[in-house]
Amino acid sequence: MERKQGYQVKERYQVTFRLSLEAYTRLEQVAELHLMRPSQYAKARLLVDLGLIREALDRRRREHRERR
């Protein structure tokens, strides 16, 4: 892909994967500890493990509203 000087191309990709029931249960438990949804936690861990984020996960306590 060709990039113009001073212009950054931003593309987004969607990633889908399947988990066993045991893996999803653990994901829910860990996400709950960080007050995140399972998808948010999975994305955060993926970015950290790929080295795209070099800082620790945000561990501030937050209140999440129940989805309707």
Secondary structure, DSSP 8 states (H G I E B T S, - for coil): ----TT--------------HHHHHHHHHHHHHTT--HHHHHHHHHHHHTTS--S-------------
